[in-house]
Amino acid sequence: MKKFLPKDWINSAAWIDQENANIDEYVKRHGDSVDFDLHEKLTFWREKGYVAFEQVVPHDLIDALAGDIEYLRKHYRDFELYAELRGVIKPIGEFSEEELGLDGVKFNSIQTVSLAAARLSLVKEVSSFLGHVFQSPACALQSLTFYKGSQQSIHVDYPYVRCQTQLAKLAASWIPLEDIQPEAGPLVYYPGSHKTEISDFFDWGDGSILFESDSKRQPHELSVYLAERMKNAGIEPEVFCPKKGDVFIWHGNLSHEGSKILNEELTRRSYVTHFTSLDAYPPEHKHPSAKNGSGAVVENGGYCFDYPWLKQTNKLPSWTI
Ligand SMILES: O=C(O)CCC(=O)C(=O)O
């Protein structure tokens, strides 16, 4: 099996993360194509490893996804998706209806059956911004729905989300499906921690930078490592308490976590998409019909490809609106 090393990350870094990135020059050439301040956003991203946009996500799309999720909980046997409950990921049909009604359930890659989800993944500012970060169109790799705070310990995404052909072409968006309360276990992130001089590379064993089934080290050891790196660099965590309509985008090497839920009564409904670029999209994840213009949702310059391995063609209600 090929072992991935720090050079595989460094050699695939997006232009914006390279030492000689010239944002002034880039914006002179491409700045007209967007209706936000591209220079400000790219500069912020390079320094901090995240950006947020306020009130850009259409509320009707969010409501449509919430409706799809409720429908899915009741008609789950009609859909070929994976769900996650208490760390166990398995086909949705192997859960009971009672389990799928529980607070902790996450639905994986609902964008394959929910048009609302696909369109939320490709919201204009996200597709456009990431298209500039990657200098190639943004492509959704996978998504997750959250009902409550995840309370996931500090981590970075790249050891886990790694099917893209260029490792460092990785980013994620986080869309609240409701206003997020500070006691609901909001997302927490560490500004500037995406820089490799801050994070360095966690060694999963024999120099590998990715979590593999035979890794010698475990995810909790990555958390201990990152917490120590943050402490040594003096980086304080920041909390993201967005309003419905906002979106947060983070770099594949930004340290982040789900903070502690302080009020168990509160939900923290959210939708996360992990992205790569079109030029790094894994060919085996692309439906053959995508070449002919079907087999993908294409919006705002970004792509959500149908997975070729899915046999069923049922769609959630938002697809028919
Ligand atoms: O929303 C959260 O609490 C964490 C999400 C996350 O870490 C991820 O999807 O990578």
The ligand as an SDF file (V2000), in Angstrom:
LIG
                    3D

 10  9  0  0  0  0  0  0  0  0999 V2000
  -19.5110   20.0100   13.6990 O   0  0  0  0  0  0  0  0  0  0  0  0
  -18.6960   19.5350   14.4760 C   0  0  0  0  0  0  0  0  0  0  0  0
  -18.8500   19.5600   15.6960 O   0  0  0  0  0  0  0  0  0  0  0  0
  -17.4310   18.9080   13.9650 C   0  0  0  0  0  0  0  0  0  0  0  0
  -17.4690   18.6770   12.4810 C   0  0  0  0  0  0  0  0  0  0  0  0
  -16.1780   18.1230   12.0090 C   0  0  0  0  0  0  0  0  0  0  0  0
  -15.2180   18.1020   12.7230 O   0  0  0  0  0  0  0  0  0  0  0  0
  -16.0080   17.6110   10.6610 C   0  0  0  0  0  0  0  0  0  0  0  0
  -17.0210   17.3590    9.9700 O   0  0  0  0  0  0  0  0  0  0  0  0
  -14.8450   17.4340   10.2480 O   0  0  0  0  0  0  0  0  0  0  0  0
  1  2  2  0
  2  3  1  0
  2  4  1  0
  4  5  1  0
  5  6  1  0
  6  7  2  0
  6  8  1  0
  8  9  2  0
  8 10  1  0
M  END
$$$$
